Amino acid sequence: MKLYVVPTPVGNLEDMTFRAIRVLKNADLILAEDTRTSGFLLKHFEIKTPMQSHHKFNEHKTVENIVERIKNGQTIALISDAGTPAISDPGFLVVRQCVENGIDVECLPGATAFVPALVASGLPNNRFCFEGFLPQKKGRQTKINNLVNEERTMIFYESPFRLLKTLTQLAEVFGNERKASVSREISKLFEETIRGTLQDLIQHFIEHNPKGEIVLIVAGLEE
C-alpha cells in the first residue's frame, strides 16, 4: 500500500539500481510515461509487472483511480521514460494526490540528468537553481529577463532544435562572456560536455549541429 517513484537510466542501462529492479518486479502495477519505451527496459531486466500509461495528457484523469487502487492495498511504481519522475516529467500530480490522501510515497535515489551535468560543468555547484525547460513561446523572454540577477548557477533542459536560440537569447540578456556548459547524451555512447562562454558555445554549435538530450548549465551573476 505505497507509491514508489522509481528513477530509470537516462542512457546506459547499467545505471539501473538493484533496488529499482526489485521494486518494479514486486509492484502490482507500473505507471509508465510511454509503455513502448519502458517495455524495452522491463524486458531487458525480465520484469513482467503489468504496465499502465501515465503521461502529461492523461494524468489529470487517472490520479483518482490510482489513489483508490493504492488505498485498496496495491503497491504501484511510477517511472518515466528516463531519469527521475516528476523532474520535468509527469509524476507531480499523482505524488501530491497520494500525499494529500495520507498514502506513503517513497522516491528511490537514482539517475537524473542535471546532477552529472552540473558537476561536470566545473561551475559552482554549492548553490544552484533548476529551471527545467524554458517556455517555448509565451513568457520565454520574461523568464530569461527575470533571471538576469540570479547569483546561483542555473540549470536548464533544452531541445537540440532550440539550443542555439536559447544560447543567443541568454547571451543577449546575460552578456556574451557569461560562463556556461552544455552536456548532451549523458551516460550514452556519444556523451560530451562543451564548456566556455555563451559566445563560445554559440560559435561551437553553429559549427556542430547539436544532437541528443541536452542539459545547459549557466553561471550565476558574480557579486
Buried (B, 14 or more C-beta within 10 A) or exposed (E): EBBBBBBBBBBEEEBBBEEBBEBBBEBEBBBBBBBEBBEEBBEEEEBEBEBBBBBEEEBEEBBEEBBEBBEEEBBBBBBBBBBBBBBBBBBEBBBEBBEEEEBEBEBBEBBBBBBBBBEBBEBBBEEBEBBEEBEEEEEBBEEBEEBEEBEBBBBBBBBBEBBBBBBBBBBEBBEEEBBBBBBBBBBBEEBEBBBBBBBBBBEBBEEEEBEBBBBBBBBBBEE
